[in-house]
């Protein structure tokens, strides 16, 4: 399954990059295939348990950084008819990876 994830604190001022960097580091350390974008991060996870465990860790990283309020935006594409990856999804709409 492929997930699009945005996790960010609110009420922490204009720039929240220090929080986002911590979350991205957790995602990258997970070893799951991922791609960081300008507004969200895409992650490939084998199942919901793995994905939700990762989201919990990203949330915890924001709290550990001092966030008092954290917003999580999540979209999940759980395609069952064939294997889908971030790369295959991009290729299907752009014709290139």
Backbone atoms as SQL, in Angstrom:
CREATE TABLE atoms (id INTEGER PRIMARY KEY, chain TEXT, resi INTEGER, resn TEXT, atom TEXT, x REAL, y REAL, z REAL);
INSERT INTO atoms VALUES
  (1, 'A', 1, 'UNK', 'N', 0.831, -1.174, 0.000),
  (2, 'A', 1, 'UNK', 'CA', 0.000, 0.000, 0.000),
  (3, 'A', 1, 'UNK', 'C', 0.874, 1.235, 0.000),
  (4, 'A', 2, 'UNK', 'N', 0.329, 2.293, -0.553),
  (5, 'A', 2, 'UNK', 'CA', 1.041, 3.563, -0.612),
  (6, 'A', 2, 'UNK', 'C', 0.275, 4.569, 0.223),
  (7, 'A', 3, 'UNK', 'N', 1.009, 5.324, 1.029),
  (8, 'A', 3, 'UNK', 'CA', 0.384, 6.353, 1.861),
  (9, 'A', 3, 'UNK', 'C', 1.014, 7.701, 1.569),
  (10, 'A', 4, 'UNK', 'N', 0.195, 8.720, 1.626),
  (11, 'A', 4, 'UNK', 'CA', 0.664, 10.100, 1.554),
  (12, 'A', 4, 'UNK', 'C', 0.449, 10.693, 2.930),
  (13, 'A', 5, 'UNK', 'N', 1.504, 11.194, 3.520),
  (14, 'A', 5, 'UNK', 'CA', 1.488, 11.593, 4.915),
  (15, 'A', 5, 'UNK', 'C', 2.029, 13.000, 5.095),
  (16, 'A', 6, 'UNK', 'N', 1.278, 13.813, 5.822),
  (17, 'A', 6, 'UNK', 'CA', 1.755, 15.130, 6.250),
  (18, 'A', 6, 'UNK', 'C', 1.524, 15.213, 7.751),
  (19, 'A', 7, 'UNK', 'N', 2.574, 15.441, 8.494),
  (20, 'A', 7, 'UNK', 'CA', 2.479, 15.589, 9.940),
  (21, 'A', 7, 'UNK', 'C', 3.144, 16.907, 10.297),
  (22, 'A', 8, 'UNK', 'N', 2.423, 17.754, 10.998),
  (23, 'A', 8, 'UNK', 'CA', 2.983, 19.067, 11.337),
  (24, 'A', 8, 'UNK', 'C', 2.309, 19.609, 12.590),
  (25, 'A', 9, 'UNK', 'N', 3.061, 20.386, 13.362),
  (26, 'A', 9, 'UNK', 'CA', 2.489, 21.007, 14.549),
  (27, 'A', 9, 'UNK', 'C', 1.813, 22.317, 14.161),
  (28, 'A', 10, 'UNK', 'N', 0.861, 22.734, 14.956),
  (29, 'A', 10, 'UNK', 'CA', 0.303, 24.069, 14.785),
  (30, 'A', 10, 'UNK', 'C', 0.519, 24.838, 16.083),
  (31, 'A', 11, 'UNK', 'N', 0.566, 26.146, 15.953),
  (32, 'A', 11, 'UNK', 'CA', 0.815, 26.987, 17.117),
  (33, 'A', 11, 'UNK', 'C', 2.281, 27.100, 17.474),
  (34, 'A', 12, 'UNK', 'N', 3.162, 26.713, 16.542),
  (35, 'A', 12, 'UNK', 'CA', 4.603, 26.719, 16.808),
  (36, 'A', 12, 'UNK', 'C', 5.332, 27.796, 16.011),
  (37, 'A', 13, 'UNK', 'N', 4.591, 28.765, 15.491),
  (38, 'A', 13, 'UNK', 'CA', 5.219, 29.839, 14.730),
  (39, 'A', 13, 'UNK', 'C', 5.116, 29.612, 13.237),
  (40, 'A', 14, 'UNK', 'N', 5.729, 30.497, 12.493),
  (41, 'A', 14, 'UNK', 'CA', 5.636, 30.484, 11.037),
  (42, 'A', 14, 'UNK', 'C', 6.372, 29.298, 10.424),
  (43, 'A', 15, 'UNK', 'N', 7.547, 28.982, 10.893),
  (44, 'A', 15, 'UNK', 'CA', 8.321, 27.876, 10.341),
  (45, 'A', 15, 'UNK', 'C', 8.218, 26.648, 11.242),
  (46, 'A', 16, 'UNK', 'N', 7.860, 25.523, 10.645),
  (47, 'A', 16, 'UNK', 'CA', 7.774, 24.268, 11.401),
  (48, 'A', 16, 'UNK', 'C', 8.768, 23.234, 10.866),
  (49, 'A', 17, 'UNK', 'N', 9.756, 23.716, 10.106),
  (50, 'A', 17, 'UNK', 'CA', 10.681, 22.793, 9.446),
  (51, 'A', 17, 'UNK', 'C', 11.453, 21.925, 10.426),
  (52, 'A', 18, 'UNK', 'N', 11.766, 22.442, 11.607),
  (53, 'A', 18, 'UNK', 'CA', 12.536, 21.608, 12.550),
  (54, 'A', 18, 'UNK', 'C', 11.723, 20.390, 12.982),
  (55, 'A', 19, 'UNK', 'N', 10.418, 20.544, 13.098),
  (56, 'A', 19, 'UNK', 'CA', 9.555, 19.418, 13.451),
  (57, 'A', 19, 'UNK', 'C', 9.451, 18.445, 12.277),
  (58, 'A', 20, 'UNK', 'N', 9.231, 18.988, 11.099),
  (59, 'A', 20, 'UNK', 'CA', 9.088, 18.154, 9.909),
  (60, 'A', 20, 'UNK', 'C', 10.365, 17.360, 9.657),
  (61, 'A', 21, 'UNK', 'N', 11.514, 17.980, 9.841),
  (62, 'A', 21, 'UNK', 'CA', 12.799, 17.269, 9.671),
  (63, 'A', 21, 'UNK', 'C', 12.868, 16.057, 10.594),
  (64, 'A', 22, 'UNK', 'N', 12.409, 16.216, 11.835),
  (65, 'A', 22, 'UNK', 'CA', 12.428, 15.086, 12.778),
  (66, 'A', 22, 'UNK', 'C', 11.532, 13.957, 12.273),
  (67, 'A', 23, 'UNK', 'N', 10.349, 14.312, 11.773),
  (68, 'A', 23, 'UNK', 'CA', 9.428, 13.299, 11.250),
  (69, 'A', 23, 'UNK', 'C', 9.987, 12.597, 10.034),
  (70, 'A', 24, 'UNK', 'N', 10.572, 13.361, 9.121),
  (71, 'A', 24, 'UNK', 'CA', 11.172, 12.772, 7.920),
  (72, 'A', 24, 'UNK', 'C', 12.308, 11.831, 8.308),
  (73, 'A', 25, 'UNK', 'N', 13.090, 12.200, 9.290),
  (74, 'A', 25, 'UNK', 'CA', 14.191, 11.330, 9.741),
  (75, 'A', 25, 'UNK', 'C', 13.654, 9.991, 10.241),
  (76, 'A', 26, 'UNK', 'N', 12.543, 10.016, 10.941),
  (77, 'A', 26, 'UNK', 'CA', 11.919, 8.775, 11.434),
  (78, 'A', 26, 'UNK', 'C', 11.469, 7.918, 10.252),
  (79, 'A', 27, 'UNK', 'N', 10.844, 8.551, 9.275),
  (80, 'A', 27, 'UNK', 'CA', 10.369, 7.813, 8.096),
  (81, 'A', 27, 'UNK', 'C', 11.545, 7.202, 7.344),
  (82, 'A', 28, 'UNK', 'N', 12.578, 7.980, 7.117),
  (83, 'A', 28, 'UNK', 'CA', 13.743, 7.470, 6.389),
  (84, 'A', 28, 'UNK', 'C', 14.438, 6.346, 7.161),
  (85, 'A', 29, 'UNK', 'N', 14.487, 6.457, 8.484),
  (86, 'A', 29, 'UNK', 'CA', 15.123, 5.426, 9.310),
  (87, 'A', 29, 'UNK', 'C', 14.320, 4.126, 9.337),
  (88, 'A', 30, 'UNK', 'N', 13.052, 4.194, 8.966),
  (89, 'A', 30, 'UNK', 'CA', 12.200, 2.997, 8.998),
  (90, 'A', 30, 'UNK', 'C', 12.634, 1.959, 7.966),
  (91, 'A', 31, 'UNK', 'N', 13.334, 2.411, 6.921),
  (92, 'A', 31, 'UNK', 'CA', 13.729, 1.498, 5.862),
  (93, 'A', 31, 'UNK', 'C', 12.643, 1.267, 4.826),
  (94, 'A', 32, 'UNK', 'N', 11.457, 1.835, 5.032),
  (95, 'A', 32, 'UNK', 'CA', 10.387, 1.701, 4.051),
  (96, 'A', 32, 'UNK', 'C', 10.671, 2.627, 2.875),
  (97, 'A', 33, 'UNK', 'N', 10.324, 2.200, 1.667),
  (98, 'A', 33, 'UNK', 'CA', 10.499, 3.091, 0.530),
  (99, 'A', 33, 'UNK', 'C', 9.682, 4.369, 0.749),
  (100, 'A', 34, 'UNK', 'N', 10.305, 5.515, 0.486),
  (101, 'A', 34, 'UNK', 'CA', 9.606, 6.781, 0.702),
  (102, 'A', 34, 'UNK', 'C', 10.121, 7.826, -0.259),
  (103, 'A', 35, 'UNK', 'N', 9.338, 8.871, -0.406),
  (104, 'A', 35, 'UNK', 'CA', 9.723, 10.003, -1.244),
  (105, 'A', 35, 'UNK', 'C', 9.189, 11.269, -0.577),
  (106, 'A', 36, 'UNK', 'N', 10.095, 12.163, -0.226),
  (107, 'A', 36, 'UNK', 'CA', 9.721, 13.416, 0.411),
  (108, 'A', 36, 'UNK', 'C', 9.361, 14.420, -0.671),
  (109, 'A', 37, 'UNK', 'N', 8.198, 15.040, -0.521),
  (110, 'A', 37, 'UNK', 'CA', 7.753, 16.070, -1.452),
  (111, 'A', 37, 'UNK', 'C', 7.695, 17.414, -0.751),
  (112, 'A', 38, 'UNK', 'N', 7.288, 18.425, -1.475),
  (113, 'A', 38, 'UNK', 'CA', 7.227, 19.769, -0.928),
  (114, 'A', 38, 'UNK', 'C', 6.144, 19.960, 0.128),
  (115, 'A', 39, 'UNK', 'N', 5.084, 19.147, 0.069),
  (116, 'A', 39, 'UNK', 'CA', 3.970, 19.308, 0.991),
  (117, 'A', 39, 'UNK', 'C', 3.602, 18.026, 1.752),
  (118, 'A', 40, 'UNK', 'N', 4.186, 16.905, 1.348),
  (119, 'A', 40, 'UNK', 'CA', 3.871, 15.637, 2.002),
  (120, 'A', 40, 'UNK', 'C', 4.969, 14.629, 1.681),
  (121, 'A', 41, 'UNK', 'N', 4.879, 13.487, 2.330),
  (122, 'A', 41, 'UNK', 'CA', 5.817, 12.393, 2.082),
  (123, 'A', 41, 'UNK', 'C', 5.021, 11.163, 1.699),
  (124, 'A', 42, 'UNK', 'N', 5.454, 10.478, 0.669),
  (125, 'A', 42, 'UNK', 'CA', 4.839, 9.217, 0.265),
  (126, 'A', 42, 'UNK', 'C', 5.653, 8.075, 0.854),
  (127, 'A', 43, 'UNK', 'N', 4.939, 7.052, 1.313),
  (128, 'A', 43, 'UNK', 'CA', 5.573, 5.897, 1.941),
  (129, 'A', 43, 'UNK', 'C', 4.912, 4.630, 1.417),
  (130, 'A', 44, 'UNK', 'N', 5.711, 3.612, 1.143),
  (131, 'A', 44, 'UNK', 'CA', 5.190, 2.292, 0.810),
  (132, 'A', 44, 'UNK', 'C', 5.268, 1.429, 2.061),
  (133, 'A', 45, 'UNK', 'N', 4.159, 0.840, 2.437),
  (134, 'A', 45, 'UNK', 'CA', 4.129, -0.023, 3.622),
  (135, 'A', 45, 'UNK', 'C', 3.452, -1.345, 3.249),
  (136, 'A', 46, 'UNK', 'N', 3.895, -2.435, 3.847),
  (137, 'A', 46, 'UNK', 'CA', 3.312, -3.730, 3.496),
  (138, 'A', 46, 'UNK', 'C', 1.898, -3.935, 4.046),
  (139, 'A', 47, 'UNK', 'N', 1.564, -3.206, 5.130),
  (140, 'A', 47, 'UNK', 'CA', 0.250, -3.389, 5.754),
  (141, 'A', 47, 'UNK', 'C', -0.066, -2.200, 6.660),
  (142, 'A', 48, 'UNK', 'N', -1.307, -2.144, 7.134),
  (143, 'A', 48, 'UNK', 'CA', -1.742, -1.033, 7.981),
  (144, 'A', 48, 'UNK', 'C', -1.006, -0.986, 9.315),
  (145, 'A', 49, 'UNK', 'N', -0.740, -2.142, 9.900),
  (146, 'A', 49, 'UNK', 'CA', -0.033, -2.139, 11.193),
  (147, 'A', 49, 'UNK', 'C', 1.325, -1.464, 11.071),
  (148, 'A', 50, 'UNK', 'N', 2.061, -1.802, 10.026),
  (149, 'A', 50, 'UNK', 'CA', 3.375, -1.188, 9.813),
  (150, 'A', 50, 'UNK', 'C', 3.238, 0.308, 9.588),
  (151, 'A', 51, 'UNK', 'N', 2.264, 0.696, 8.777),
  (152, 'A', 51, 'UNK', 'CA', 2.048, 2.116, 8.493),
  (153, 'A', 51, 'UNK', 'C', 1.671, 2.877, 9.759),
  (154, 'A', 52, 'UNK', 'N', 0.730, 2.353, 10.526),
  (155, 'A', 52, 'UNK', 'CA', 0.286, 3.064, 11.723),
  (156, 'A', 52, 'UNK', 'C', 1.366, 3.100, 12.799),
  (157, 'A', 53, 'UNK', 'N', 2.183, 2.059, 12.881),
  (158, 'A', 53, 'UNK', 'CA', 3.322, 2.104, 13.808),
  (159, 'A', 53, 'UNK', 'C', 4.280, 3.235, 13.421),
  (160, 'A', 54, 'UNK', 'N', 4.512, 3.393, 12.114),
  (161, 'A', 54, 'UNK', 'CA', 5.378, 4.472, 11.651),
  (162, 'A', 54, 'UNK', 'C', 4.769, 5.834, 11.972),
  (163, 'A', 55, 'UNK', 'N', 3.484, 5.988, 11.734),
  (164, 'A', 55, 'UNK', 'CA', 2.818, 7.260, 12.025),
  (165, 'A', 55, 'UNK', 'C', 2.913, 7.588, 13.511),
  (166, 'A', 56, 'UNK', 'N', 2.753, 6.605, 14.363),
  (167, 'A', 56, 'UNK', 'CA', 2.899, 6.823, 15.816),
  (168, 'A', 56, 'UNK', 'C', 4.298, 7.341, 16.146),
  (169, 'A', 57, 'UNK', 'N', 5.301, 6.774, 15.496),
  (170, 'A', 57, 'UNK', 'CA', 6.685, 7.203, 15.754),
  (171, 'A', 57, 'UNK', 'C', 6.927, 8.628, 15.255),
  (172, 'A', 58, 'UNK', 'N', 6.371, 8.973, 14.108),
  (173, 'A', 58, 'UNK', 'CA', 6.504, 10.340, 13.593),
  (174, 'A', 58, 'UNK', 'C', 5.807, 11.311, 14.548),
  (175, 'A', 59, 'UNK', 'N', 4.627, 10.963, 14.990),
  (176, 'A', 59, 'UNK', 'CA', 3.898, 11.793, 15.954),
  (177, 'A', 59, 'UNK', 'C', 4.727, 11.975, 17.221),
  (178, 'A', 60, 'UNK', 'N', 5.280, 10.899, 17.720),
  (179, 'A', 60, 'UNK', 'CA', 6.102, 10.964, 18.937),
  (180, 'A', 60, 'UNK', 'C', 7.321, 11.860, 18.749),
  (181, 'A', 61, 'UNK', 'N', 7.896, 11.860, 17.551),
  (182, 'A', 61, 'UNK', 'CA', 9.053, 12.719, 17.280),
  (183, 'A', 61, 'UNK', 'C', 8.668, 14.185, 17.363),
  (184, 'A', 62, 'UNK', 'N', 7.484, 14.524, 16.883),
  (185, 'A', 62, 'UNK', 'CA', 7.014, 15.907, 16.987),
  (186, 'A', 62, 'UNK', 'C', 6.784, 16.305, 18.442),
  (187, 'A', 63, 'UNK', 'N', 6.176, 15.411, 19.199),
  (188, 'A', 63, 'UNK', 'CA', 5.928, 15.691, 20.620),
  (189, 'A', 63, 'UNK', 'C', 7.246, 15.824, 21.369),
  (190, 'A', 64, 'UNK', 'N', 8.198, 14.950, 21.072),
  (191, 'A', 64, 'UNK', 'CA', 9.507, 15.020, 21.728),
  (192, 'A', 64, 'UNK', 'C', 10.231, 16.323, 21.390),
  (193, 'A', 65, 'UNK', 'N', 9.934, 16.884, 20.225),
  (194, 'A', 65, 'UNK', 'CA', 10.547, 18.149, 19.808),
  (195, 'A', 65, 'UNK', 'C', 9.857, 19.341, 20.478),
  (196, 'A', 66, 'UNK', 'N', 8.745, 19.070, 21.181),
  (197, 'A', 66, 'UNK', 'CA', 8.070, 20.130, 21.926),
  (198, 'A', 66, 'UNK', 'C', 6.720, 20.562, 21.399),
  (199, 'A', 67, 'UNK', 'N', 6.227, 19.910, 20.352),
  (200, 'A', 67, 'UNK', 'CA', 4.925, 20.287, 19.805),
  (201, 'A', 67, 'UNK', 'C', 3.823, 20.044, 20.830),
  (202, 'A', 68, 'UNK', 'N', 2.946, 21.018, 20.961),
  (203, 'A', 68, 'UNK', 'CA', 1.810, 20.902, 21.868),
  (204, 'A', 68, 'UNK', 'C', 0.533, 20.484, 21.139),
  (205, 'A', 69, 'UNK', 'N', 0.544, 20.618, 19.816),
  (206, 'A', 69, 'UNK', 'CA', -0.603, 20.235, 19.000),
  (207, 'A', 69, 'UNK', 'C', -0.078, 19.752, 17.659),
  (208, 'A', 70, 'UNK', 'N', -0.486, 18.549, 17.247),
  (209, 'A', 70, 'UNK', 'CA', 0.031, 17.931, 16.032),
  (210, 'A', 70, 'UNK', 'C', -1.139, 17.552, 15.122),
  (211, 'A', 71, 'UNK', 'N', -1.033, 17.927, 13.855),
  (212, 'A', 71, 'UNK', 'CA', -2.029, 17.569, 12.848),
  (213, 'A', 71, 'UNK', 'C', -1.443, 16.482, 11.958),
  (214, 'A', 72, 'UNK', 'N', -2.246, 15.462, 11.660),
  (215, 'A', 72, 'UNK', 'CA', -1.830, 14.385, 10.770),
  (216, 'A', 72, 'UNK', 'C', -2.834, 14.292, 9.632),
  (217, 'A', 73, 'UNK', 'N', -2.346, 14.510, 8.402),
  (218, 'A', 73, 'UNK', 'CA', -3.144, 14.303, 7.193),
  (219, 'A', 73, 'UNK', 'C', -2.647, 13.017, 6.556),
  (220, 'A', 74, 'UNK', 'N', -3.566, 12.097, 6.264),
  (221, 'A', 74, 'UNK', 'CA', -3.171, 10.790, 5.753),
  (222, 'A', 74, 'UNK', 'C', -4.108, 10.342, 4.644),
  (223, 'A', 75, 'UNK', 'N', -3.516, 9.905, 3.544),
  (224, 'A', 75, 'UNK', 'CA', -4.254, 9.250, 2.468),
  (225, 'A', 75, 'UNK', 'C', -3.609, 7.895, 2.254),
  (226, 'A', 76, 'UNK', 'N', -4.431, 6.870, 2.057),
  (227, 'A', 76, 'UNK', 'CA', -3.913, 5.522, 1.844),
  (228, 'A', 76, 'UNK', 'C', -4.516, 4.946, 0.577),
  (229, 'A', 77, 'UNK', 'N', -3.654, 4.419, -0.285),
  (230, 'A', 77, 'UNK', 'CA', -4.082, 3.704, -1.478),
  (231, 'A', 77, 'UNK', 'C', -3.734, 2.237, -1.270),
  (232, 'A', 78, 'UNK', 'N', -4.735, 1.426, -0.941),
  (233, 'A', 78, 'UNK', 'CA', -4.540, 0.004, -0.683),
  (234, 'A', 78, 'UNK', 'C', -5.040, -0.773, -1.898),
  (235, 'A', 79, 'UNK', 'N', -4.203, -0.861, -2.883),
  (236, 'A', 79, 'UNK', 'CA', -4.572, -1.523, -4.138),
  (237, 'A', 79, 'UNK', 'C', -4.375, -3.020, -4.000),
  (238, 'A', 80, 'UNK', 'N', -5.420, -3.786, -4.280),
  (239, 'A', 80, 'UNK', 'CA', -5.377, -5.233, -4.093),
  (240, 'A', 80, 'UNK', 'C', -5.240, -6.025, -5.387),
  (241, 'A', 81, 'UNK', 'N', -5.503, -5.392, -6.534),
  (242, 'A', 81, 'UNK', 'CA', -5.498, -6.148, -7.787),
  (243, 'A', 81, 'UNK', 'C', -4.112, -6.312, -8.396),
  (244, 'A', 82, 'UNK', 'N', -3.158, -5.464, -7.986),
  (245, 'A', 82, 'UNK', 'CA', -1.786, -5.611, -8.459),
  (246, 'A', 82, 'UNK', 'C', -0.867, -4.852, -7.517),
  (247, 'A', 83, 'UNK', 'N', 0.421, -5.179, -7.596),
  (248, 'A', 83, 'UNK', 'CA', 1.399, -4.497, -6.755),
  (249, 'A', 83, 'UNK', 'C', 1.586, -3.076, -7.261),
  (250, 'A', 84, 'UNK', 'N', 1.500, -2.132, -6.357),
  (251, 'A', 84, 'UNK', 'CA', 1.701, -0.729, -6.714),
  (252, 'A', 84, 'UNK', 'C', 2.832, -0.166, -5.858),
  (253, 'A', 85, 'UNK', 'N', 3.616, 0.684, -6.462),
  (254, 'A', 85, 'UNK', 'CA', 4.703, 1.357, -5.756),
  (255, 'A', 85, 'UNK', 'C', 4.597, 2.849, -6.031),
  (256, 'A', 86, 'UNK', 'N', 5.372, 3.624, -5.323),
  (257, 'A', 86, 'UNK', 'CA', 5.409, 5.063, -5.595),
  (258, 'A', 86, 'UNK', 'C', 5.830, 5.287, -7.044),
  (259, 'A', 87, 'UNK', 'N', 6.860, 4.574, -7.473),
  (260, 'A', 87, 'UNK', 'CA', 7.373, 4.729, -8.837),
  (261, 'A', 87, 'UNK', 'C', 6.327, 4.325, -9.879),
  (262, 'A', 88, 'UNK', 'N', 5.638, 3.203, -9.656),
  (263, 'A', 88, 'UNK', 'CA', 4.652, 2.766, -10.652),
  (264, 'A', 88, 'UNK', 'C', 3.468, 3.721, -10.713),
  (265, 'A', 89, 'UNK', 'N', 3.098, 4.279, -9.595),
  (266, 'A', 89, 'UNK', 'CA', 2.002, 5.248, -9.563),
  (267, 'A', 89, 'UNK', 'C', 2.389, 6.516, -10.327),
  (268, 'A', 90, 'UNK', 'N', 3.623, 7.000, -10.116),
  (269, 'A', 90, 'UNK', 'CA', 4.095, 8.180, -10.845),
  (270, 'A', 90, 'UNK', 'C', 4.173, 7.901, -12.344),
  (271, 'A', 91, 'UNK', 'N', 4.696, 6.719, -12.696),
  (272, 'A', 91, 'UNK', 'CA', 4.830, 6.377, -14.105),
  (273, 'A', 91, 'UNK', 'C', 3.470, 6.298, -14.790),
  (274, 'A', 92, 'UNK', 'N', 2.451, 5.820, -14.082),
  (275, 'A', 92, 'UNK', 'CA', 1.132, 5.670, -14.700),
  (276, 'A', 92, 'UNK', 'C', 0.499, 7.012, -15.054),
  (277, 'A', 93, 'UNK', 'N', 0.891, 8.074, -14.364),
  (278, 'A', 93, 'UNK', 'CA', 0.295, 9.386, -14.650),
  (279, 'A', 93, 'UNK', 'C', 1.218, 10.317, -15.426),
  (280, 'A', 94, 'UNK', 'N', 2.528, 10.043, -15.403),
  (281, 'A', 94, 'UNK', 'CA', 3.456, 10.926, -16.108),
  (282, 'A', 94, 'UNK', 'C', 4.142, 10.266, -17.289),
  (283, 'A', 95, 'UNK', 'N', 4.117, 8.943, -17.320),
  (284, 'A', 95, 'UNK', 'CA', 4.829, 8.225, -18.359),
  (285, 'A', 95, 'UNK', 'C', 6.305, 8.060, -18.078),
  (286, 'A', 96, 'UNK', 'N', 6.760, 8.581, -16.937),
  (287, 'A', 96, 'UNK', 'CA', 8.174, 8.463, -16.554),
  (288, 'A', 96, 'UNK', 'C', 8.272, 8.364, -15.041),
  (289, 'A', 97, 'UNK', 'N', 9.409, 7.945, -14.577),
  (290, 'A', 97, 'UNK', 'CA', 9.613, 7.823, -13.124),
  (291, 'A', 97, 'UNK', 'C', 10.257, 9.067, -12.601);
